[in-house]
Amino acid sequence: MFLGIDISVHNGNVNVKQVKDAGYQFIFIRAGYGKNNIDQRFESNARACINSNMPLGIYWFSYAYSLEMARQEAKYAIEAVKKYKSICPIAYDLEYDSVRYARTKGVEITKALATEMAKIFLEEVENAGYIPILYTNNVYEMNYFDMEQFKCDIWYARYKSNISSKEKEHASIWQKSKTGKVPGISGKVDINEFYLELEQLEAETDESNYNIININILNFQKAANKDGYLDESGNALIEDGMDGVNTKYVRNLIQLKAKSTIIGYLTGSSGDVVSWWQTRLNEMDFSTSIDGKYAKDSRKKTIQLQKKYNLKTDGVVGFNSITTAFYN
């Protein structure tokens, strides 16, 4: 058994490295919903998982009210995830909001229709080589899904301190809480208990995905080399996009800061690493100019980032701030 979480745009910025360091071993990410509406945080969440070597799966929130719509939703989900993972779990998520939406279109989601839509979605997923997962709960199993027709793994939502042994035998994944507190996430988050072996979710994953170049690290390495930083052996960094011991060593040397004067904060640090940092600030939604000069505005936006990611709010860009910019 191991623990994981599931996240979407509603969880805001997620520091995946902190989640992983806290002992969580798997993240389900909402890839999207309905007719190819991609979750606004899906791309950044998926990249952060890949760059942190965090195993991931996705779920698609369904607004289907016909079999063909369910089939298309599966194709949207597969298309969204395939550039990150060649094999991973893909879950079908039909909830009360799905049923309410169908009613606005004049369609009542019956047990027969819900069952067939889920089956078609999951068959499409399996045919594409992914791992089909049905997200459900005890009420939906009574009213919407004919469970005898499903041979896939079940992701079972039941917000209790414990579930029966029968329920545990039935569920491959138990969503046990929607009010969890996890390092790296500012608000509440869903907590999942997995009864599968992690290898069952990752066994056939294309290992090359885990050697994917982290573009944030690669650009940092290039900037550090241009600024003349050297590793412990006196060499320039190898520009490989990997967070190895030499990159960590150089990262530990860097302290970007503004110069404090009686008239305010003026330019302190300058150079290519500052430009790299300003670029990452912009990419992480902390808008600032990119001029290679670390002054008042860069310091202000750095403090905002540090506050958001639960870092020391001193306006100095050091090891932990740079690490956060690597993986988010």
C-alpha positions in Angstrom: 0.0 0.0 0.0 1.2 3.5 -0.7 -0.4 7.0 -0.8 -1.0 9.4 -3.6 -3.0 12.5 -4.4 -5.1 13.8 -7.3 -4.9 17.4 -8.5 -6.4 19.8 -11.0 -6.4 23.5 -11.7 -8.4 24.0 -8.5 -5.4 23.1 -6.5 -3.4 26.0 -7.9 0.4 25.8 -8.1 1.6 22.4 -6.8 5.2 21.8 -5.8 5.5 18.2 -6.9 9.0 17.9 -5.4 7.7 18.8 -2.0 4.8 16.3 -2.4 7.2 13.6 -3.3 9.6 14.4 -0.5 6.6 14.1 1.9 6.3 10.4 0.9 3.5 10.6 -1.7 4.2 8.2 -4.5 1.6 8.8 -7.2 -0.4 11.7 -8.7 -3.5 11.6 -10.7 -3.9 14.8 -12.7 -7.1 16.0 -14.3 -6.2 16.2 -18.0 -9.5 17.8 -18.9 -13.2 17.6 -19.1 -16.0 17.4 -21.7 -15.3 18.2 -25.3 -11.5 18.5 -25.3 -11.3 21.2 -22.6 -7.8 20.8 -21.3 -7.3 21.5 -17.6 -5.4 24.8 -17.3 -2.8 23.3 -15.0 -2.5 19.9 -16.8 0.6 20.7 -18.8 2.6 22.3 -15.9 1.5 19.5 -13.5 2.5 16.8 -16.0 5.9 18.4 -16.7 6.5 18.8 -13.0 5.8 15.1 -12.4 8.0 14.0 -15.2 10.9 16.3 -14.1 10.5 15.1 -10.5 10.3 11.4 -11.5 6.8 11.2 -9.9 4.6 8.5 -11.3 1.4 9.9 -12.8 -1.9 9.0 -14.2 -4.7 11.1 -15.5 -8.5 11.4 -15.2 -11.0 12.9 -17.6 -14.1 14.5 -16.1 -17.0 13.4 -18.3 -19.8 15.5 -19.7 -20.8 12.8 -22.2 -24.4 11.9 -22.6 -24.0 9.6 -25.6 -21.8 6.6 -26.4 -20.0 8.5 -29.2 -19.3 11.5 -26.8 -17.7 9.1 -24.3 -15.6 7.6 -27.0 -14.4 11.0 -28.1 -13.6 12.0 -24.5 -11.3 9.0 -24.3 -9.5 10.1 -27.4 -9.1 13.6 -26.0 -7.6 12.1 -22.8 -5.2 9.9 -24.7 -4.1 12.7 -27.0 -3.4 15.0 -24.0 -1.2 12.5 -22.1 0.6 10.7 -24.9 3.4 13.3 -25.2 4.2 12.7 -21.5 3.5 9.0 -21.0 3.2 6.1 -23.4 1.5 4.0 -20.7 -0.2 5.1 -17.5 -3.6 4.9 -15.8 -6.4 6.9 -17.4 -9.6 7.1 -15.3 -13.1 7.8 -16.3 -14.8 10.3 -14.0 -18.6 10.6 -14.2 -20.2 12.6 -11.3 -23.3 14.5 -10.3 -22.4 17.5 -12.3 -22.1 15.2 -15.4 -25.7 14.0 -14.8 -27.0 17.6 -14.2 -25.4 18.7 -17.5 -26.9 15.9 -19.4 -30.4 16.9 -18.1 -29.9 20.4 -19.6 -29.5 18.7 -22.9 -32.7 16.7 -22.4 -30.9 13.4 -21.6 -31.3 11.4 -18.4 -28.2 9.4 -17.5 -29.6 6.0 -16.7 -27.6 3.1 -15.1 -27.5 1.4 -18.5 -26.3 4.5 -20.3 -23.7 5.4 -17.7 -22.4 1.8 -17.7 -22.1 1.7 -21.5 -20.4 5.1 -21.7 -17.8 4.1 -19.1 -17.2 0.8 -20.9 -16.7 2.5 -24.2 -14.3 5.1 -22.7 -12.3 2.5 -20.9 -12.2 0.1 -23.9 -10.8 3.0 -26.0 -8.2 3.6 -23.3 -7.1 0.0 -23.1 -7.0 -0.4 -26.9 -4.5 2.5 -27.0 -2.3 0.7 -24.5 -3.1 2.6 -21.4 -4.4 1.3 -18.1 -8.2 1.8 -17.7 -9.5 2.9 -14.3 -13.2 3.5 -13.3 -13.7 6.3 -10.7 -16.8 5.6 -8.6 -18.4 5.6 -5.2 -20.9 3.5 -3.3 -23.9 5.5 -4.5 -22.8 5.4 -8.1 -22.2 1.7 -7.9 -25.9 1.3 -6.8 -27.5 3.8 -9.2 -25.2 4.3 -12.2 -22.7 1.5 -12.8 -23.4 -2.2 -13.3 -20.2 -3.2 -11.6 -20.4 -6.8 -12.9 -19.6 -5.5 -16.4 -16.3 -3.9 -15.4 -13.1 -5.9 -15.3 -10.8 -2.9 -14.8 -9.3 -1.5 -11.6 -11.6 0.6 -9.5 -10.8 4.0 -8.0 -13.3 4.2 -5.1 -14.3 7.4 -3.3 -15.4 7.0 0.3 -14.6 9.7 2.8 -14.3 7.8 6.0 -11.5 7.0 8.4 -11.7 3.4 7.3 -13.5 1.1 4.9 -14.6 -2.5 5.2 -12.3 -5.3 4.1 -14.9 -6.1 1.4 -14.6 -2.6 0.0 -10.8 -2.8 0.1 -10.9 -6.1 -1.9 -13.2 -4.3 -4.4 -11.1 -1.2 -4.7 -7.7 -0.9 -6.3 -7.5 2.7 -5.1 -9.4 4.3 -2.3 -9.9 8.1 -2.3 -10.1 8.4 1.4 -10.2 12.2 1.9 -10.9 15.4 0.1 -9.5 17.6 2.8 -5.9 16.4 3.0 -3.0 18.7 3.9 0.1 17.9 1.9 3.4 19.8 1.7 3.7 21.7 -1.6 0.0 22.4 -1.9 -1.5 25.5 -0.2 -5.1 24.2 0.2 -7.0 21.0 0.7 -6.3 18.1 -1.6 -7.7 14.6 -2.3 -5.7 11.7 -0.6 -5.7 8.3 -2.2 -4.6 4.9 -0.8 -3.3 2.5 -3.4 -3.6 -1.3 -3.0 -1.9 -1.9 -6.3 1.8 -2.4 -6.6 3.4 0.7 -8.0 5.1 -1.5 -10.6 1.6 -2.4 -11.9 1.1 1.3 -12.8 4.6 1.9 -14.1 5.9 -1.5 -15.2 5.7 -0.9 -19.0 6.3 2.8 -19.0 8.7 4.0 -21.6 11.8 4.6 -19.5 13.0 7.3 -21.8 10.3 9.5 -20.4 12.1 9.6 -17.2 15.3 10.7 -18.9 13.5 13.6 -20.5 15.5 16.8 -20.5 14.3 19.4 -18.0 14.4 22.5 -20.1 14.4 24.7 -16.9 17.6 22.9 -15.7 19.2 23.0 -19.2 18.6 26.8 -19.5 20.0 27.3 -16.0 23.1 25.3 -16.8 23.7 27.4 -19.9 23.2 30.6 -18.0 25.5 29.5 -15.2 28.2 28.6 -17.7 27.9 32.0 -19.4 28.3 33.7 -16.0 31.4 31.6 -15.3 30.2 29.4 -12.5 32.3 26.2 -12.1 31.6 22.9 -10.4 33.6 21.6 -7.5 36.3 20.2 -9.9 36.7 23.6 -11.6 34.7 22.6 -14.7 31.8 24.2 -16.5 28.5 22.4 -16.1 27.6 19.7 -18.6 24.5 21.1 -20.3 22.3 18.0 -20.1 19.1 19.2 -18.4 19.7 16.8 -15.5 19.9 17.8 -11.8 23.1 16.0 -11.0 25.6 16.6 -8.2 27.5 19.3 -10.1 24.4 21.3 -10.9 23.4 21.1 -7.3 26.9 22.3 -6.3 26.6 25.4 -8.5 23.1 26.0 -7.5 24.3 26.2 -3.9 26.8 28.9 -4.8 24.2 31.3 -6.2 22.7 34.1 -4.2 20.8 36.6 -6.4 19.9 39.7 -4.5 19.1 43.4 -4.8 21.3 46.1 -3.3 19.7 47.8 -0.3 20.2 51.6 -0.1 18.7 54.5 1.7 16.6 55.2 -1.4 15.4 51.6 -1.9 16.5 48.5 -3.6 18.8 49.0 -6.6 20.5 46.6 -9.0 22.6 44.0 -7.1 23.2 40.8 -8.9 23.4 40.8 -12.7 24.1 38.4 -15.6 22.6 35.5 -17.4 21.4 33.6 -14.3 19.4 36.7 -13.4 17.9 36.7 -16.9 17.1 33.0 -16.5 15.5 33.7 -13.1 13.4 36.6 -14.5 12.3 34.4 -17.4 11.1 31.7 -15.0 9.3 34.3 -12.9 7.3 35.3 -16.0 6.6 31.7 -16.9 5.3 31.1 -13.4 3.0 34.1 -13.6 5.1 36.6 -11.7 5.4 39.2 -14.4 8.7 41.2 -14.4 11.1 42.7 -16.9 13.9 40.5 -18.3 17.0 42.7 -18.3 19.5 40.6 -16.4 19.5 43.1 -13.5 18.2 42.0 -10.1 16.7 45.1 -8.5 13.5 46.2 -6.8 10.9 44.5 -9.0 12.7 41.2 -9.3 13.1 41.1 -5.5 9.3 41.9 -5.1 8.3 39.2 -7.5 10.7 36.7 -6.0 9.2 37.3 -2.6 5.7 36.6 -4.1 7.0 33.4 -5.5 8.6 32.4 -2.2 5.4 33.1 -0.3 3.4 31.0 -2.8 5.7 28.0 -2.6 6.2 28.2 1.2 9.8 29.2 1.0 11.8 31.6 3.1 10.5 35.1 2.0 13.8 37.0 2.0 13.9 38.1 -1.7 17.2 36.2 -2.2 17.3 33.6 -4.9 19.2 30.7 -3.6 19.2 26.9 -3.7 15.5 26.3 -2.7 14.1 29.1 -4.9 16.1 27.8 -7.9 14.9 24.2 -7.2 11.3 25.4 -7.2 11.9 27.1 -10.5 13.3 23.8 -11.9 10.3 21.7 -11.1 7.3 24.0 -11.5 
